[in-house]
Amino acid sequence: MTWSWRLGKIAGIDVYVHFTFLILLIWVAVSHYLHEGSLSQALGGLLFILSLFLIVVLHELGHALAARRYGIRTKDITLLPIGGVARLERIPEKPKQELVVALAGPLVNVVIAVSLYLGLMLREGFASFGDTIRVGGSFIQQMFWINIFLAGFNLLPAFPMDGGRVLRALLAMRMDYVEATQLAARIGQGFALLFGLVGLFMNPFLVFIALFVWMGAAQEASMVQMRAAISGIPIQRAMITNIHTLHPGDTLDQVAKSLLAGFQQDFPVLQDNRLVGVLTRNDLIRGLSEHGGQVKVETVMQREFKTAEPQEMLEVVLARLQNCGCRTLPVVRDGKVIGLVTAENLGELLMIQEAMRQASTRPRRLHI
């Protein structure tokens, strides 16, 4: 994720913090200092937030370790002001596996809460949630209730929370995976509407959560529908074959003319018919602004890139596009570039297939 700094590794997984998380820390420290007028209170507020996000890391680590059990790698864990994100290389295909991975995060919170509860009972006694809110409660009391809240909130049956994936996994055990996703997404959006209505009258923060849940549900539904629509189709049936290639010695002015003259936005760079780089539209614009139009393509092209082979399935290539964060993959056969595949033309393929599906299922009218 851009604008993130690497903190280190846990269980072989890189952990990053987004720069907006630092803004949250500054805001918490300043708020506590202005409210209490004490540096120790500001430090206490920072300790509380850092402890909270340590719990979030452990929650995401639960997902990652459960996914590892099924051979699914976790690319990284990133801390954001709204929580954490563990980026799995793929979603488990079997519903039972997805159920285990989804429940692993909240289970970590439950284990922490039980451990804290036992410690409280042995030392200072247990305080109810109401008492903790009214008088503040000890640090351990607060951590206990936070873990209870995190487990409960994440199990709400709405994407992108864990409960949405739990619901989808349970539904997928009884129906088609795409239908299960669509139903789980609609339920999640129902919760989003409820959050939004309540937030309008009680807490504006719930409106923000409602938007987050609504967009997460819509995104999950569309992604699953796309994967299902392109499943089993080889990439050679969807790739762009009428492509323009570049030479490392071409100037950016020449490329700009090609960009304006055609539909292609990203270009393979060939030397002696061998793929040596990829020049994207963003690379071109950045190169023009920083170096001018006479600079060579080899100066700004990407020398590290992913490719696809024509016999590979579209769902595999789509996952590769998402994982590398790139817009275009050259399709290579026996070392020669024979086409391009982009996120845009995969989307167009999906629209065409959906239109054909609707036409095939629409009742035909009998003309007399």
Beta strands, then each sheet from edge to edge (+ up, - down):
strand 1: 4-10
strand 2: 13-18
strand 3: 74-80
strand 4: 83-88
strand 5: 267-271
strand 6: 274-279
strand 7: 328-333
strand 8: 336-342
sheet 1: 1+ 2- 3- 4+
sheet 2: 5+ 6-
sheet 3: 7+ 8-
end
